[in-house]
Amino acid sequence: MSENDNLQNAEGIKETEIENTSAEPTNENLESEAKTTTEEEVETDAEDYVNEIEASNAEDAEDEANAERHEVEEKDYHAMSLQDLATELNRLLKHHKIQTISKQVNLIKAEFNAKFGELLEEKKEEFINEGGNELDFYYTNDTKKLFNQLYKDYKQSISSYYNEREQNLKQNLEKRLSIIQEIKGLLNIEENINTTYKHFKELQDSWRNAGPIPRDKYNNAWNSYHHHVERFYDFLHLNNDLRDMDFKHNYEQKMKIIDRAEELAKDDNINRSFRELQVLHKLWKEELGPVAKEHREEIWERFSNATKTIHDKRQAYYADLDKAYEKNLVKKEEIISNIQAIAEDASNSHSAWQKKIKEVEAHRESFFNAGKVPLKVNEATWAKFKEAVRTFNRGKNKFYKELKKGQYENLLKKRELIKIAQENKDSDDFAVVTPLMKKIQSDWKKIGHVPRRDSDKIWKEFKDACNYFFDRMHQQRKAENQHLYDAFDKKVKLLDDLKAFELTDDNKANVDTLKSKIAEWKAIGHVPQNKRYIDGKFYKAIDDAFDKIKMDKSKLDMVKYESKLENLANPDDTRLLDNEQNFIRKKIGEVQSEITQLENNLQFFSNVDETNPLVKDVLKNIEKHKSELDSWKAKLTKIRGMYS
């Protein structure tokens, strides 16, 4: 396969094939213009491994942020609880662009629905076993409500995103079609060749800046563009110097891309090498034009071979994953067999059933943590697991339904606990009675079910007696800790003073005043545990005040950071400072890695002038990261000083 094939033979047109055309290309004829005239060549397709990369790049081309989807972690959602799934969905919505998480969201939704469906079946069986009418059954919970709201937010956001993007993509496509038409028209212009060539280069710049287009038009648009660029270069046979200069530049840059691709072919980090290979194909296709005909076949073959090597290694990697999934399947089949054996066990005592319930719960946990199984058996394995658990639950429910006659005895036991609670609720001997009240609360939980008609009533009696005692105990403790409440009142007043504080024109005096208020705040001391939220309000107000001071941003940032460290500092406990120091060290490492990566990227442009827009962006980004690195290092120095 040659580069010609990859561009649908756009580079292989002969001089005699150039013909004047004036029809503007449309979405429908983009693909036909990007191919040559022979039927055999029209039918030539790129290799699968190139198609895979081009399809991914086409998707990314609709929005630069699309590429971030490759970095979004896909976790083992099967091992997560309903609450964990809702939390993970919330995290994705908060920390990632909406268009990059569709795969993860769909997997989470499918897993949540399956697990909630299982829970719903269990609750329904319990409801019916307790005498309820199936038609009256209804169940939901807070986790389900939260998940539904999060998924609704996702659907609204993704819908808005696609609606906004669609119009931009259409406009950009029209812009690119217009540029192709102008390049075609250059073949008909009778003017100085240098003037025409200059116009051609301007059109190329316009093309590069024309913005994203729909993914289903991406390859055809680029192939059509390359096709007409080739026709123009063939048209330049009267001025080979201009053409050869571009050919030479493109050849040098493509050789660098090939060298890098061959390095990646030796890299054992499969996903990293594949992602970078996608970038190389994007550069090859979007940033660079053709090379001299005598080199085209040779360089494309080298690039294609390196691509195939990476693709084959990736396929082997996924084949190994499939083997691991087969091992997971064996584990899950064994777990299902264990649950089936427990369900068939004839033990019929409360303690035996409690033991079996714990065993099944442990097996359920092991099942969810066993990892993925091959996709082709995933649903069948899940269904088999649910049926085994359902069979166990039926036996359990039947046993406890027959135990209802023992619930009256449980009722008598709970009434004894209510009597103890009521007899001791007025006691002032908190040291002795508190452990007793806690014990009867624990005993209450262990007794088990009582008749449903009595459940709410006796619970209210017991709860009211316990709450009465503990409320009295808390009031006494509050009196003993009055100094903490006094400190809280002082902090409320100081916070009000801070909010009313007006800045002067003297920045130094403003900073000194705010620092003195911080010192005064710390000197007041601790407040009750349930009032500690006021510390957060105070330091938020301090930050707001600092933000209003017109000072050098970096200096002001450091002053604010010192304020934060004052809040974290505790001579008796350095854990908060330790966490902050570890966080800063991590940030320093991340920024240093970013700088190294950007400096490595510059190697692709070693022969490109620093005025090149791409090079300028990279250099600007490096300087930005270096400045950020200096700031983090300064903060690290500050926090180290807090330990002395």
C-alpha positions in Angstrom: 0.0 0.0 0.0 1.3 3.5 -0.9 0.6 7.0 0.3 -1.3 7.4 -3.0 -3.7 4.8 -1.7 -4.1 6.5 1.6 -5.1 9.8 -0.1 -7.2 7.8 -2.6 -4.6 8.3 -5.3 -4.8 12.1 -5.0 -1.0 12.3 -5.6 -0.9 10.1 -8.7 -2.5 12.4 -11.3 -0.6 13.0 -14.4 -0.2 16.4 -16.2 -2.4 15.2 -19.0 -5.2 14.5 -16.6 -5.5 18.1 -15.5 -8.7 19.6 -16.8 -10.4 22.9 -16.2 -13.4 22.7 -14.0 -15.6 25.3 -12.5 -18.3 23.3 -10.7 -18.1 23.8 -6.9 -17.6 20.6 -5.0 -20.5 19.5 -2.8 -20.9 17.0 0.1 -21.9 14.4 -2.4 -19.1 14.7 -4.9 -16.2 15.2 -2.5 -15.2 11.6 -2.6 -15.4 11.2 -6.3 -13.1 14.2 -6.8 -10.5 12.7 -4.5 -10.0 9.6 -6.7 -8.4 9.0 -10.1 -10.3 7.8 -13.2 -9.6 4.1 -13.3 -12.2 1.8 -11.8 -9.6 -0.4 -10.1 -8.1 2.6 -8.3 -11.5 3.9 -7.3 -12.2 0.6 -5.5 -8.9 0.6 -3.6 -9.4 0.9 0.1 -6.9 1.8 2.8 -5.8 -1.0 5.1 -7.9 -1.6 8.2 -5.3 -0.4 10.6 -5.1 3.0 8.7 -8.9 3.2 8.5 -9.1 2.7 12.3 -6.8 5.7 12.9 -8.4 7.9 10.3 -11.9 7.2 11.7 -10.7 8.2 15.2 -9.0 11.3 13.8 -12.2 12.2 11.9 -14.1 12.0 15.2 -11.5 14.2 16.9 -11.6 16.6 14.1 -15.2 17.7 14.9 -14.0 19.2 18.1 -10.4 19.5 19.4 -11.6 18.5 22.9 -12.8 15.2 21.4 -9.3 13.8 21.7 -9.6 14.0 25.5 -12.0 11.1 25.4 -9.0 8.8 25.0 -7.7 10.0 28.4 -11.0 9.5 30.3 -10.5 6.4 32.5 -13.0 3.5 32.0 -13.3 1.9 35.4 -14.7 -1.5 36.3 -18.3 -0.3 36.7 -19.5 -3.9 37.2 -17.7 -3.9 40.6 -19.4 -0.7 41.8 -22.4 -0.3 44.0 -25.4 1.8 43.0 -24.1 4.7 45.1 -20.6 4.4 43.6 -22.0 4.5 40.1 -24.0 7.6 40.9 -20.9 9.2 42.4 -18.8 8.2 39.4 -21.3 9.7 37.0 -21.3 12.9 39.0 -17.5 13.0 38.9 -17.4 12.6 35.1 -20.0 15.4 34.7 -18.0 17.8 36.9 -14.5 17.1 35.7 -14.7 16.3 32.0 -16.1 17.9 28.9 -19.6 16.6 28.1 -18.6 15.3 24.6 -15.8 13.1 25.9 -17.7 10.9 28.3 -20.5 9.3 26.3 -18.9 5.8 26.3 -18.4 5.9 30.1 -21.9 7.3 30.8 -23.6 4.6 28.7 -21.7 1.8 30.4 -22.5 3.3 33.9 -26.2 3.7 32.9 -26.5 0.1 31.7 -24.8 -1.2 34.9 -26.9 1.0 37.2 -30.2 -0.1 35.5 -29.2 -3.8 35.8 -28.3 -3.5 39.5 -31.3 -1.4 40.3 -33.5 -3.9 38.5 -32.2 -6.7 40.6 -32.8 -4.6 43.8 -36.3 -3.8 42.6 -37.1 -7.5 42.1 -35.9 -8.3 45.7 -38.0 -5.5 47.2 -41.0 -6.6 45.2 -40.7 -10.2 46.5 -40.4 -8.9 50.0 -43.5 -6.7 49.6 -45.5 -9.6 48.3 -44.3 -12.0 50.9 -45.4 -9.5 53.6 -48.9 -9.6 52.3 -48.8 -6.7 49.8 -50.7 -6.6 46.5 -48.4 -6.7 43.5 -50.4 -3.9 41.8 -49.7 -1.6 44.7 -45.9 -2.2 44.7 -43.7 0.9 44.1 -40.1 1.4 45.1 -37.4 4.0 44.6 -34.6 5.4 46.8 -32.4 8.5 47.0 -29.6 7.0 45.0 -32.0 6.3 42.1 -33.4 9.8 42.2 -29.9 11.3 42.2 -28.8 9.1 39.3 -31.9 10.0 37.3 -31.3 13.7 37.8 -27.6 13.3 36.9 -28.4 11.4 33.7 -31.1 14.0 32.8 -28.4 16.7 33.2 -26.1 14.8 31.0 -28.7 14.4 28.3 -29.6 18.1 28.3 -26.0 19.1 28.2 -25.0 16.7 25.4 -28.0 17.8 23.4 -27.2 21.4 23.8 -23.6 20.7 22.8 -24.5 18.9 19.6 -27.1 21.5 18.6 -24.5 24.3 19.0 -21.8 22.3 17.2 -23.9 21.2 14.2 -24.2 24.7 12.8 -20.5 25.5 13.2 -19.6 22.2 11.5 -21.8 23.0 8.5 -20.4 26.5 8.1 -16.8 25.3 8.3 -17.6 22.6 5.7 -19.0 25.3 3.4 -15.8 27.3 4.0 -13.6 24.4 3.1 -15.6 23.6 0.0 -15.1 27.2 -1.1 -11.4 27.0 -0.6 -11.2 23.8 -2.7 -13.1 25.6 -5.4 -10.6 28.5 -5.3 -7.7 26.1 -5.6 -9.3 24.5 -8.6 -9.8 28.0 -10.1 -6.1 28.8 -9.9 -5.5 26.5 -12.9 -7.5 28.8 -15.1 -5.9 32.1 -14.0 -3.5 33.7 -16.5 -1.1 35.7 -14.4 2.4 35.7 -13.1 3.1 32.2 -11.7 4.7 33.7 -8.5 1.5 35.7 -7.9 -0.6 32.5 -8.4 1.7 30.6 -6.1 1.4 33.2 -3.4 -2.4 33.1 -3.7 -2.2 29.3 -3.4 -0.2 29.4 -0.2 -2.7 31.9 1.3 -5.5 29.4 0.4 -3.6 26.7 2.2 -3.3 28.9 5.3 -7.1 29.6 5.1 -7.7 25.8 4.9 -5.7 25.1 8.0 -7.7 27.7 9.9 -11.1 26.8 8.5 -12.2 24.9 11.7 -13.7 21.5 12.3 -16.2 19.7 10.0 -18.5 16.7 10.3 -16.7 13.5 10.8 -18.5 11.8 7.9 -17.1 14.5 5.6 -13.6 14.6 7.1 -11.7 12.1 5.0 -13.4 13.0 1.7 -12.9 16.7 2.3 -9.2 16.2 3.0 -8.7 13.8 0.1 -10.4 16.2 -2.3 -8.2 19.0 -0.9 -5.0 16.9 -1.4 -6.2 16.0 -4.9 -6.6 19.6 -6.0 -3.3 20.6 -4.3 -1.6 17.9 -6.3 -3.2 19.1 -9.5 -1.9 22.6 -8.7 1.7 21.2 -8.1 1.5 19.4 -11.4 0.4 22.7 -12.9 3.6 24.3 -11.5 5.7 22.3 -13.9 6.6 25.6 -15.5 8.3 26.7 -12.2 9.8 23.6 -10.6 11.7 25.7 -8.0 8.6 26.7 -6.2 7.2 23.1 -6.3 10.5 21.4 -5.4 11.0 23.7 -2.4 7.7 22.6 -0.9 8.4 19.0 -1.8 11.7 19.1 0.0 10.2 20.6 3.2 7.4 18.1 3.2 9.8 15.2 2.6 12.0 16.3 5.6 9.0 16.6 7.9 7.5 13.3 6.8 10.9 11.6 7.4 10.8 12.9 11.0 7.3 11.5 11.4 8.4 8.2 10.1 11.4 8.1 12.4 9.1 8.8 15.4 6.6 6.2 14.2 9.4 3.6 14.0 10.4 4.5 17.6 6.9 4.1 18.8 6.7 0.7 17.1 9.4 -0.4 19.7 7.5 1.1 22.7 5.8 -1.4 25.0 3.2 1.1 26.2 0.6 0.1 23.7 -2.1 2.8 24.3 0.4 5.6 24.6 2.1 4.7 21.3 -1.2 4.2 19.5 -2.4 7.7 20.7 0.8 9.3 19.5 0.6 7.5 16.2 -2.8 9.0 15.7 -1.2 12.4 16.1 1.4 11.6 13.6 -1.2 10.5 11.1 -3.0 13.8 11.7 0.2 15.8 11.1 0.9 13.7 7.9 -2.6 14.3 6.6 -3.4 17.8 7.8 -0.2 19.7 8.2 2.0 18.4 5.3 1.6 18.3 1.6 3.0 15.9 -1.0 6.6 15.0 -1.7 8.3 14.3 -5.0 6.8 11.4 -6.9 10.0 9.3 -6.7 9.7 9.3 -2.9 6.0 8.8 -2.3 5.8 5.0 -2.5 8.9 4.5 -0.4 8.0 6.9 2.5 4.4 5.8 2.7 5.5 2.1 2.8 7.8 2.9 5.7 5.1 4.8 7.6 2.5 2.2 6.8 4.8 -0.6 8.0 5.4 1.2 11.3 1.7 1.8 11.7 1.0 -1.9 11.0 3.5 -3.0 13.6 1.9 -0.8 16.3 -1.6 -2.0 15.2 -0.5 -5.6 15.4 1.0 -5.1 18.9 -2.2 -3.5 20.0 -4.3 -6.4 18.6 -2.1 -8.8 20.5 -2.5 -6.7 23.7 -6.3 -7.0 23.4 -6.0 -10.7 22.7 -4.2 -11.1 26.0 -7.0 -9.1 27.6 -9.5 -11.6 26.2 -7.5 -14.4 27.8 -7.7 -12.6 31.1 -11.5 -12.1 30.6 -11.8 -15.9 30.1 -10.0 -16.5 33.5 -12.5 -14.0 35.1 -15.3 -16.0 33.5 -14.1 -19.2 35.2 -14.0 -17.3 38.6 -17.5 -16.0 38.1 -18.9 -19.4 37.1 -17.4 -20.9 40.3 -19.0 -18.1 42.4 -22.4 -18.7 40.8 -22.0 -22.5 41.6 -21.2 -21.6 45.2 -24.3 -19.4 45.5 -26.4 -22.2 44.0 -25.0 -24.7 46.5 -25.9 -22.3 49.4 -29.4 -21.9 48.1 -29.9 -25.7 48.0 -28.6 -26.1 51.6 -31.4 -27.4 53.8 -30.4 -25.6 57.1 -33.4 -24.0 58.7 -32.4 -22.0 61.7 -32.1 -18.3 62.1 -28.3 -18.5 62.8 -27.8 -20.7 59.8 -29.7 -18.3 57.5 -27.8 -15.4 58.9 -24.6 -17.2 58.1 -25.8 -18.0 54.6 -26.8 -14.4 54.0 -23.3 -13.3 54.9 -21.8 -15.9 52.6 -23.9 -14.9 49.7 -23.1 -11.2 50.3 -19.4 -12.2 50.3 -19.9 -14.1 47.0 -21.8 -11.2 45.5 -18.9 -8.9 46.4 -16.4 -11.3 44.9 -18.5 -11.6 41.8 -18.5 -7.8 41.2 -14.7 -7.7 41.9 -13.8 -10.6 39.7 -13.4 -8.3 36.6 -14.8 -8.3 33.1 -15.7 -11.4 31.1 -15.8 -11.8 27.3 -18.5 -9.5 25.9 -20.3 -12.4 24.1 -21.1 -14.1 27.5 -21.5 -11.0 29.6 -25.3 -10.9 29.6 -25.7 -14.6 30.0 -23.3 -14.7 33.0 -25.1 -11.8 34.6 -28.5 -13.5 34.1 -27.2 -16.7 35.6 -25.8 -14.9 38.6 -29.1 -13.0 39.2 -31.1 -16.2 39.0 -28.8 -17.9 41.5 -29.2 -14.9 43.9 -32.9 -14.8 43.3 -33.3 -18.5 44.1 -31.5 -17.9 47.4 -33.7 -15.0 48.2 -36.8 -17.0 47.6 -35.7 -19.6 50.1 -34.7 -16.9 52.6 -38.0 -15.1 52.3 -40.0 -18.3 52.7 -38.1 -19.1 55.9 -38.6 -15.7 57.5 -42.2 -15.6 56.5 -42.7 -18.7 58.6 -40.9 -17.0 61.4 -43.6 -14.4 61.8 -45.1 -16.2 64.7 -41.8 -15.5 66.6 -42.3 -11.7 66.0 -44.6 -11.4 69.0 -41.8 -12.6 71.2 -39.6 -9.9 69.6 -42.3 -7.4 70.4 -42.2 -8.3 74.1 -38.4 -7.9 74.1 -38.6 -4.5 72.6 -41.2 -3.4 75.1 -38.8 -4.4 77.9 -36.2 -2.1 76.3 -38.7 0.8 76.1 -39.4 0.3 79.8 -35.7 0.5 80.6 -35.3 3.7 78.4 -38.3 5.4 80.1 -37.1 4.5 83.6 -33.7 6.0 83.0 -34.4 9.0 80.7 -34.5 11.5 83.7 -31.3 10.2 85.3 -28.4 12.7 85.9 -25.8 10.0 86.3 -24.7 10.3 82.7 -21.5 8.4 83.2 -23.4 5.3 84.3 -26.6 5.6 82.2 -25.1 6.6 78.9 -23.4 3.2 78.3 -26.7 1.5 79.3 -28.7 3.6 76.8 -26.2 2.8 74.1 -26.4 -0.9 74.9 -30.2 -1.0 74.7 -30.1 0.8 71.4 -27.7 -1.9 70.2 -29.9 -4.6 71.6 -32.9 -3.1 69.9 -31.2 -3.5 66.5 -30.4 -7.2 67.2 -33.8 -8.3 68.2 -35.3 -8.5 64.8 -38.8 -8.0 63.3 -42.0 -7.3 65.2 -45.5 -7.3 63.8 -45.8 -4.6 61.2 -48.8 -2.9 62.8 -46.7 -2.3 66.0 -43.4 -1.4 64.4 -43.8 2.4 64.0 -45.5 2.9 67.3 -43.0 1.1 69.5 -40.0 2.6 67.6 -41.4 6.1 68.3 -41.7 5.4 72.0 -38.2 4.0 72.2 -36.7 6.8 70.2 -38.4 9.5 72.1 -37.2 8.2 75.5 -33.6 7.8 74.2 -33.6 11.2 72.5 -34.9 12.9 75.7 -32.0 11.4 77.7 -29.3 12.3 75.1 -30.7 15.8 74.6 -30.3 16.5 78.4 -26.8 15.0 78.3 -25.8 17.3 75.3 -27.2 20.4 77.1 -25.0 19.6 80.1 -22.0 19.1 77.9 -22.7 22.4 76.1 -22.7 24.2 79.5 -19.4 22.6 80.3 -18.0 23.9 77.0 -19.4 27.4 77.1 -16.0 28.9 76.4 -16.2 27.2 73.0 -19.5 28.9 72.3 -18.1 32.2 73.5 -15.3 31.8 71.1 -17.8 31.2 68.3 -19.6 34.4 69.2 -16.3 36.3 69.0 -15.6 34.8 65.6 -19.0 35.7 64.3 -18.4 39.4 65.3 -14.9 39.3 63.7 -16.3 37.8 60.5 -18.9 40.6 60.4 -16.1 43.2 60.9 -14.1 41.7 58.0 -17.1 41.8 55.7 -17.6 45.5 56.5 -13.9 46.2 56.0 -13.2 48.7 53.2 -9.9 48.8 51.4 -7.7 52.0 51.3 -5.3 53.1 48.6 -2.4 51.8 50.7 -2.0 48.2 49.5 0.6 47.4 52.2 -1.6 48.7 54.9 -4.5 46.6 53.5 -2.4 43.4 53.6 -1.2 44.1 57.1 -4.8 44.7 58.3 -5.9 41.4 56.8 -3.0 39.6 58.3 -3.8 41.0 61.7 -7.3 39.8 61.4 -6.1 36.3 60.6 -3.8 36.4 63.7 -6.7 37.7 65.8 -8.9 34.9 64.4 -6.4 32.2 65.4 -5.9 33.7 68.8 -9.6 33.3 69.6 -9.2 29.6 69.6 -11.5 26.6 69.0 -15.2 26.6 68.6 -17.7 23.7 69.0 -17.3 20.8 66.6 -20.6 21.6 64.9 -19.7 25.3 64.4 -16.4 24.8 62.7 -17.9 25.7 59.4 -17.3 29.4 60.4 -13.6 28.9 59.8 -14.3 28.2 56.1 -16.5 31.3 55.9 -13.8 33.5 57.4 -11.0 32.3 55.1 -13.3 32.7 52.1 -14.0 36.3 53.2 -10.2 36.8 53.6 -9.6 35.5 50.0 -12.3 37.8 48.7 -10.7 40.7 50.4 -7.3 39.9 49.0 -8.8 39.5 45.5 -9.9 43.2 45.7 -6.4 44.5 46.4 -4.7 45.8 43.3 -1.3 44.2 43.5 1.0 42.1 41.4 -1.0 38.9 40.8 1.9 36.6 41.7 2.7 38.5 44.9 -1.0 38.6 45.9 -1.3 34.9 45.2 1.6 34.2 47.5 0.0 36.4 50.3 -3.2 34.4 49.9 -1.3 31.2 50.0 0.3 32.2 53.3 -3.2 32.9 54.6 -4.2 29.4 53.6 -1.1 27.9 55.3 -2.0 29.8 58.5 -5.4 28.0 58.4 -3.8 24.6 57.9 -1.1 25.1 60.6 -1.5 23.1 63.8 1.4 22.6 66.2 -0.2 19.4 67.5 -1.1 17.9 64.1 0.8 18.4 60.9 -1.4 16.1 58.7 -3.1 19.0 56.8 0.3 20.5 56.1 1.7 17.1 55.1 -1.2 16.7 52.7 -0.7 20.1 51.2 3.1 19.5 50.8 2.5 16.2 49.0 -0.1 17.9 46.8 2.4 20.7 45.8 5.2 18.1 45.1 2.8 16.2 42.9 1.9 19.4 41.0 5.6 20.3 40.5 6.2 16.8 39.1 3.2 17.2 36.7 4.3 20.6 35.5 7.9 19.4 35.0 6.6 16.5 32.9 4.5 18.8 30.8 7.5 21.0 30.1 9.6 18.0 29.1 6.9 16.7 26.8 6.5 20.1 25.1 10.3 20.4 24.7 10.3 16.9 23.1 7.5 18.0 20.8 9.8 20.8 19.5 12.1 18.2 18.0 9.4 17.7 15.3 10.0 21.3 14.3 13.8 21.5 14.5 14.2 22.9 11.1 11.2 25.2 11.3 11.6 28.9 12.0 10.5 30.1 15.4 7.9 32.4 13.8 6.0 29.4 12.7 2.6 29.6 14.5 2.8 26.0 15.8 6.3 26.5 17.1 5.3 29.9 18.7 2.3 28.2 20.5 4.6 25.5 21.9 7.2 28.0 23.0 4.5 30.2 24.6 3.1 27.1 26.4 6.6 26.2 27.7 7.1 29.6 29.2 3.6 29.5 30.8 4.4 26.2 32.4 7.8 27.4 33.6 6.2 30.4 35.3 3.7 28.0 36.9 6.5 25.8 38.0 8.3 28.8 39.7 5.0 29.6 41.6 4.6 26.0 42.8 8.3 25.9 44.0 7.8 29.1 45.9 4.7 27.6 47.6 6.7 24.5 48.5 9.4 26.8 50.1 6.7 28.6 52.1 5.1 25.4 53.4 8.4 23.9 54.4 8.9 27.0 56.5 5.7 26.3 58.4 7.4 23.2 60.1 10.1 25.2 61.8 
